[in-house]
Amino acid sequence: MALIPVFKPGTHTAVDGRKITFTLENCIDLAESYDPSLSEAPAVIGHPKLTAPAYAWAKSFEVKDGLVYAKLDQINPEFAEAYNAGSYKKRSLSIYLPDSPGNPKPGHYYARHIGFLGAAAPAIKGLPDASFAESDGDQGAAEFSMADEEFDENLISILANLRDLLIEKAGIASADLFLPQWRLESLRSISAQKQKEKEKMPQSNLDASFAEQQAAIDAKNAELAKREQALLEKEQTNKRAEFAAFADELVKSGKLLPTHKTTVVEVFMSLGNEPISFAEGDTTVNSSPVDLIKKVLSERPAFMNFAEKSAASDSEDNVDKQDPKVIADAAKAYQKEQADKGNTISISQAVTHVTKAKK
């Protein structure tokens, strides 16, 4: 029994010239719909008539690592030897479309047969090598050809776009958790290594081809890094603006001194997103550090009113006269407020103003 890759998602050109798009969900449907007791897909050479001999039979199909694999059973020994020798390296899958006449399961994708090709030009590229063995290996009606050469950039591009979307919607921390950048780099490194191994083969212009592919990969990496940095900077800018607006509200409500605004914003910027859990009485608190500090600052009592006062309310006593530091901070704030309005007052006048008793 052997497990070999025979198909993959993407937009493919069928042997008859039709361009058909298969999503990952379509490939999963293809694998899950297969029932050998209903209609068994043979492994044949090329795409012959129904009377041609079968050299193996598909026991099942499965989707793994973004590819559709066929598990072949009852493999003809002479055919297995010819395949392993490289006589039939390319694979082709004939598929019943959901509305194809004769489809054993109408409304679903269904495998018709697997064709093994010799020198036929491939229509779909990117499948890894496979071989027939006595035991399982670890190893994608419309007819599609497969090739073993040329690294498929489609999957990496999809994953890179998905990572960008995660960064935009959930932030870079979530993207690093579910789809870290090093995963994409690892896939590209594997691709590059495969290309280097091909240098040993006597193919014309291979070095130039590899250099072009590597240059394209490097350019894509640089573009992704630039986009990721721009998204990170945008996220940081938005967070800083949010924290500054919160601190401004605290200042206006007299719960925070103006001189402490910058400190509060920078503390918020340095905090992580991991939630903190602890018991508070009979309940369990589970919140982020930012939310916890916001709650504490919002619920503290106001010790000063920085709102612009009318002449009628100028005499209200909003300062704790027992705290020299509070008086000094309030006096400086009032002095700056007057200076912004074009009025120059001394610090002693400011102190007198903020400590004036309520009439």
C-alpha positions as CSV (number, residue, x, y, z in Angstrom):
1,M,0.0,0.0,0.0
2,A,1.3,3.5,-0.8
3,L,0.2,7.0,0.0
4,I,1.0,9.5,-2.8
5,P,0.0,13.2,-3.4
6,V,-2.3,13.5,-6.4
7,F,-4.0,17.0,-6.2
8,K,-4.0,20.4,-4.5
9,P,-6.2,23.5,-4.2
10,G,-5.9,26.3,-6.8
11,T,-7.0,27.3,-10.2
12,H,-6.0,24.6,-12.7
13,T,-6.4,24.1,-16.4
14,A,-8.0,20.8,-17.3
15,V,-6.7,18.7,-20.2
16,D,-9.7,19.9,-22.3
17,G,-8.7,23.5,-21.7
18,R,-11.2,24.5,-18.9
19,K,-9.9,26.6,-16.0
20,I,-11.4,25.3,-12.8
21,T,-10.8,26.6,-9.3
22,F,-10.7,24.2,-6.4
23,T,-10.7,25.5,-2.8
24,L,-9.4,23.6,0.2
25,E,-13.0,22.8,1.1
26,N,-13.6,21.3,-2.4
27,C,-10.5,19.1,-1.9
28,I,-11.8,18.0,1.5
29,D,-15.2,17.2,-0.1
30,L,-13.4,15.2,-2.7
31,A,-11.6,13.1,-0.1
32,E,-14.6,12.6,2.2
33,S,-17.1,11.8,-0.6
34,Y,-15.0,8.9,-1.9
35,D,-16.5,5.5,-1.2
36,P,-14.7,2.5,-2.9
37,S,-17.8,0.3,-2.4
38,L,-19.8,2.8,-4.5
39,S,-17.2,3.5,-7.2
40,E,-13.6,2.6,-7.0
41,A,-11.0,4.8,-8.7
42,P,-8.3,2.8,-10.5
43,A,-4.7,3.9,-11.1
44,V,-4.1,3.8,-14.9
45,I,-1.5,4.9,-17.4
46,G,-2.5,8.2,-19.0
47,H,-6.3,8.8,-19.3
48,P,-7.4,5.7,-21.3
49,K,-10.8,4.2,-22.1
50,L,-12.7,2.3,-19.4
51,T,-11.5,-1.0,-20.8
52,A,-7.8,-0.3,-20.1
53,P,-6.1,-2.3,-17.3
54,A,-5.8,-0.9,-13.8
55,Y,-2.4,-1.1,-12.1
56,A,-3.6,-0.2,-8.6
57,W,-6.8,0.9,-6.8
58,A,-7.5,3.9,-4.6
59,K,-8.6,2.6,-1.2
60,S,-9.1,6.1,0.2
61,F,-8.2,9.8,-0.2
62,E,-7.2,12.3,2.5
63,V,-6.1,15.9,2.8
64,K,-2.8,16.5,4.5
65,D,-0.4,19.5,4.5
66,G,-2.6,21.3,1.9
67,L,-2.4,18.4,-0.6
68,V,-4.8,15.6,-1.6
69,Y,-3.2,12.1,-1.1
70,A,-4.4,8.8,-2.5
71,K,-3.9,5.6,-0.6
72,L,-3.3,3.0,-3.3
73,D,-3.8,-0.8,-2.8
74,Q,-3.4,-3.9,-5.0
75,I,-0.4,-2.3,-6.7
76,N,0.9,-4.2,-9.8
77,P,4.6,-5.1,-8.9
78,E,5.8,-4.4,-12.5
79,F,4.1,-1.1,-12.5
80,A,5.5,-0.2,-9.1
81,E,9.0,-1.0,-10.4
82,A,8.6,1.2,-13.5
83,Y,7.2,4.0,-11.4
84,N,10.0,3.9,-8.9
85,A,12.5,3.9,-11.8
86,G,11.1,7.2,-13.0
87,S,9.1,6.0,-16.0
88,Y,5.8,7.5,-14.8
89,K,6.8,10.4,-12.4
90,K,3.9,12.7,-13.2
91,R,0.4,12.1,-11.8
92,S,-3.0,13.2,-13.1
93,L,-6.4,13.1,-11.4
94,S,-9.6,12.7,-13.3
95,I,-12.4,14.2,-11.2
96,Y,-16.2,14.2,-11.5
97,L,-17.5,17.7,-10.9
98,P,-20.6,18.0,-8.7
99,D,-22.8,18.3,-11.8
100,S,-20.9,15.8,-14.1
101,P,-23.0,13.1,-15.7
102,G,-22.3,9.7,-14.2
103,N,-21.0,11.2,-10.9
104,P,-21.5,8.5,-8.2
105,K,-22.3,11.2,-5.7
106,P,-24.1,14.1,-7.4
107,G,-23.5,17.4,-5.7
108,H,-20.0,16.4,-4.6
109,Y,-16.5,16.2,-6.1
110,Y,-15.5,12.6,-6.7
111,A,-12.3,10.9,-7.9
112,R,-12.8,9.0,-11.2
113,H,-9.3,7.7,-11.8
114,I,-5.6,8.5,-11.2
115,G,-3.5,8.7,-14.4
116,F,0.3,8.1,-14.3
117,L,2.0,10.0,-17.1
118,G,5.4,9.6,-18.8
119,A,6.6,12.5,-20.9
120,A,3.3,14.4,-20.9
121,A,3.6,18.1,-20.1
122,P,2.2,18.9,-16.6
123,A,-0.6,21.3,-16.1
124,I,-0.2,21.6,-12.3
125,K,3.1,21.9,-10.5
126,G,4.3,21.5,-7.0
127,L,3.8,17.9,-5.8
128,P,6.6,16.1,-3.9
129,D,8.2,12.9,-5.1
130,A,6.6,9.6,-4.0
131,S,7.4,5.9,-4.4
132,F,5.6,2.6,-4.1
133,A,6.5,0.5,-1.1
134,E,5.1,-2.5,0.8
135,S,4.1,-0.3,3.8
136,D,2.4,3.1,4.2
137,G,4.5,6.1,3.5
138,D,4.5,9.6,5.0
139,Q,4.1,10.7,1.9
140,G,-3.8,16.4,-6.6
141,A,-15.4,14.3,-15.3
142,A,-12.1,17.0,-15.4
143,E,-8.5,15.7,-15.8
144,F,-5.5,17.5,-14.3
145,S,-1.8,16.7,-14.6
146,M,0.8,16.9,-11.8
147,A,4.5,17.6,-11.8
148,D,7.2,16.8,-9.2
149,E,9.4,19.8,-10.0
150,E,9.1,23.5,-9.1
151,F,8.2,24.8,-5.7
152,D,4.6,26.0,-5.3
153,E,4.6,29.5,-4.0
154,N,0.7,29.6,-3.7
155,L,0.5,28.1,-0.2
156,I,3.2,30.4,1.2
157,S,1.4,33.4,-0.4
158,I,-1.9,32.4,1.1
159,L,-0.3,31.9,4.6
160,A,1.5,35.3,4.3
161,N,-1.8,37.1,3.4
162,L,-3.5,35.3,6.3
163,R,-0.8,36.5,8.7
164,D,-1.2,40.1,7.4
165,L,-5.0,39.8,8.1
166,L,-4.4,38.5,11.6
167,I,-2.0,41.4,12.3
168,E,-4.7,43.9,11.1
169,K,-7.6,42.3,12.9
170,A,-6.0,40.9,16.1
171,G,-2.6,42.5,16.4
172,I,0.9,41.1,15.9
173,A,0.9,39.2,19.1
174,S,-2.0,37.0,17.9
175,A,-0.3,36.6,14.5
176,D,2.9,35.4,16.1
177,L,0.9,32.9,18.2
178,F,-1.1,31.3,15.4
179,L,1.1,31.9,12.3
180,P,4.6,33.0,13.3
181,Q,6.9,34.6,10.7
182,W,9.5,31.9,11.3
183,R,7.0,29.3,9.9
184,L,6.9,31.1,6.6
185,E,10.6,31.5,6.5
186,S,11.0,27.8,7.2
187,L,8.8,27.0,4.2
188,R,10.8,29.3,2.0
189,S,14.1,27.8,3.3
190,I,12.9,24.3,2.4
191,S,12.0,25.5,-1.1
192,A,15.4,27.2,-1.5
193,Q,17.1,24.0,-0.4
194,K,15.2,21.9,-3.0
195,Q,16.3,24.4,-5.6
196,K,19.9,24.1,-4.6
197,E,19.7,20.3,-4.8
198,K,18.6,20.6,-8.4
199,E,21.9,22.4,-9.3
200,K,23.5,18.9,-9.3
201,M,21.3,17.9,-12.2
202,P,22.4,18.6,-15.8
203,Q,19.7,21.1,-16.7
204,S,20.5,24.1,-18.9
205,N,20.2,27.6,-17.4
206,L,19.4,26.0,-13.9
207,D,21.7,28.4,-12.1
208,A,20.2,31.5,-13.7
209,S,16.7,30.1,-12.9
210,F,17.5,29.5,-9.3
211,A,19.0,33.0,-8.9
212,E,15.8,34.5,-10.4
213,Q,13.7,32.5,-8.0
214,Q,15.8,33.3,-5.0
215,A,15.7,37.0,-6.0
216,A,11.9,36.9,-6.2
217,I,11.7,35.2,-2.8
218,D,14.1,37.8,-1.2
219,A,12.0,40.6,-2.7
220,K,8.8,39.1,-1.4
221,N,10.4,38.7,2.1
222,A,11.5,42.3,2.1
223,E,8.0,43.4,1.0
224,L,6.4,41.4,3.8
225,A,8.8,42.7,6.4
226,K,8.0,46.3,5.3
227,R,4.3,45.7,5.4
228,E,4.5,44.0,8.8
229,Q,6.6,46.9,10.2
230,A,4.1,49.5,8.9
231,L,1.2,47.6,10.5
232,L,3.1,47.4,13.8
233,E,3.8,51.1,13.8
234,K,0.1,51.9,12.9
235,E,-1.0,49.6,15.8
236,Q,1.4,51.4,18.2
237,T,0.2,54.8,17.1
238,N,-3.4,53.9,17.6
239,K,-2.7,52.5,21.1
240,R,-0.8,55.6,22.1
241,A,-3.7,57.8,20.9
242,E,-6.2,55.7,22.8
243,F,-4.2,55.9,26.1
244,A,-3.6,59.6,25.7
245,A,-7.3,60.2,25.3
246,F,-8.0,58.2,28.4
247,A,-5.4,60.2,30.4
248,D,-6.9,63.5,29.1
249,E,-10.3,62.5,30.6
250,L,-8.6,61.7,33.9
251,V,-7.0,65.2,34.0
252,K,-10.3,66.9,33.1
253,S,-12.1,65.0,35.8
254,G,-9.4,66.0,38.4
255,K,-8.3,62.4,38.9
256,L,-4.8,62.9,37.4
257,L,-2.3,65.7,37.5
258,P,-1.3,67.1,34.1
259,T,2.3,66.4,34.9
260,H,1.5,62.7,35.3
261,K,-0.2,62.3,31.9
262,T,2.9,61.2,30.0
263,T,3.9,58.8,32.7
264,V,0.5,57.0,32.6
265,V,0.6,56.8,28.8
266,E,4.1,55.3,28.7
267,V,3.3,52.8,31.5
268,F,0.2,51.6,29.4
269,M,2.4,51.3,26.3
270,S,4.9,49.0,28.2
271,L,2.3,46.6,29.5
272,G,1.6,43.2,27.9
273,N,-1.7,41.8,26.8
274,E,-1.7,38.6,28.9
275,P,-4.6,38.6,31.3
276,I,-4.1,38.5,35.1
277,S,-6.2,36.3,37.2
278,F,-6.8,36.7,41.0
279,A,-9.4,36.3,43.6
280,E,-11.3,39.4,44.8
281,G,-13.6,38.4,47.6
282,D,-16.0,35.7,46.3
283,T,-15.3,36.5,42.6
284,T,-12.3,35.8,40.3
285,V,-10.9,38.7,38.3
286,N,-9.5,37.9,34.9
287,S,-8.4,41.1,33.0
288,S,-5.5,42.6,31.2
289,P,-3.0,44.8,33.1
290,V,-4.2,47.8,31.1
291,D,-7.9,47.3,31.9
292,L,-7.1,46.8,35.6
293,I,-5.1,50.0,35.9
294,K,-7.8,51.9,33.9
295,K,-10.4,50.7,36.4
296,V,-8.3,51.8,39.4
297,L,-7.6,55.3,37.9
298,S,-11.2,55.8,36.8
299,E,-12.6,54.9,40.2
300,R,-10.3,57.0,42.3
301,P,-11.9,60.2,43.8
302,A,-11.2,63.6,42.1
303,F,-8.8,65.7,44.1
304,M,-8.9,68.8,41.8
305,N,-11.1,70.5,39.3
306,F,-9.2,71.6,36.2
307,A,-12.3,72.7,34.3
308,E,-12.5,76.3,33.3
309,K,-14.2,78.2,36.1
310,S,-16.6,81.0,35.8
311,A,-16.3,84.1,38.0
312,A,-19.1,82.8,40.2
313,S,-17.3,79.5,40.8
314,D,-13.7,80.9,41.0
315,S,-13.8,81.0,44.7
316,E,-14.7,77.3,45.2
317,D,-12.1,75.5,47.3
318,N,-11.0,72.4,45.3
319,V,-7.5,72.0,46.7
320,D,-6.4,70.1,49.8
321,K,-4.6,72.9,51.7
322,Q,-2.9,70.4,53.9
323,D,-0.8,69.0,51.0
324,P,1.9,71.4,49.8
325,K,2.7,69.3,46.7
326,V,-0.9,69.3,45.6
327,I,-1.0,73.1,46.1
328,A,2.2,73.6,44.1
329,D,1.0,71.4,41.2
330,A,-2.3,73.1,41.1
331,A,-0.7,76.6,41.2
332,K,1.6,75.6,38.3
333,A,-1.3,74.2,36.3
334,Y,-3.3,77.4,36.9
335,Q,-0.3,79.6,36.0
336,K,0.1,77.7,32.7
337,E,-3.6,77.9,32.0
338,Q,-3.5,81.7,32.3
339,A,-0.3,81.9,30.2
340,D,-2.1,80.0,27.4
341,K,-4.8,82.6,27.5
342,G,-2.2,85.4,27.3
343,N,-2.3,86.4,31.0
344,T,1.0,86.5,33.0
345,I,0.7,85.9,36.7
346,S,3.2,85.1,39.4
347,I,3.4,81.8,41.2
348,S,2.3,83.5,44.4
349,Q,-0.8,84.8,42.7
350,A,-1.5,81.3,41.4
351,V,-1.1,79.9,44.9
352,T,-3.5,82.5,46.3
353,H,-6.0,81.6,43.6
354,V,-6.0,77.9,44.1
355,T,-6.1,78.1,47.9
356,K,-8.8,80.8,48.1
357,A,-11.4,79.7,50.6
358,K,-15.0,79.2,49.4
359,K,-17.2,82.1,50.2
